[in-house]
Amino acid sequence: MPTLPYDAEAAAWHASQRARLIAVGKTPAFPDGMIAAIADVNRLVLVTRNVTDFVGFEGLNVESWHG
């Protein structure tokens, strides 16, 4: 299974999103931010059962596959 790196582009996206969310009192879990960043910079849809952990990230394409 291929894996995608948490590279400098993802780290920069994560840092800016995290700073914005912290400023409005919505501190996201660090690992969730890393996952969101990798998905966003690679222009992927983040498929999750736990959409609420990712709603604060701007521009992130999230889809729930929870029935």
Sequence and secondary structure as in RCSB ss.txt:
>XXXX:A:sequence
MPTLPYDAEAAAWHASQRARLIAVGKTPAFPDGMIAAIADVNRLVLVTRNVTDFVGFEGLNVESWHG
>XXXX:A:secstr
       HHHHHHHHHHHHHHHHTT    HHHHHHHHHHHHTT  EEES GGGTTTSTT  EEE   
